[in-house]
Amino acid sequence: MPWYIWLLIALVLGSILGSLLMLRSTANKMPIDADKLEIMRKRNAELEAQERAKEKADK
């Protein structure tokens, strides 16, 4: 293969790796308030209970 193909491959891989590293470094966690987290847990528990009741009714 000619040298410029190897250079092109290296540039493409470098740009992919660089963009992935930049994405990783800029990603941050979204803080959730404790009360909102508790509301989410209660809703999740209610939905699971409804699904279990529906599965029992279907059987």
Protein Blocks (a to p, Z undefined) as FASTA:
>chain_A
ZZklmmmmmmmmmmmmmmmmmmmmmpccddddfklmmmmmmmmmmmmmmmmmmmmmmZZ
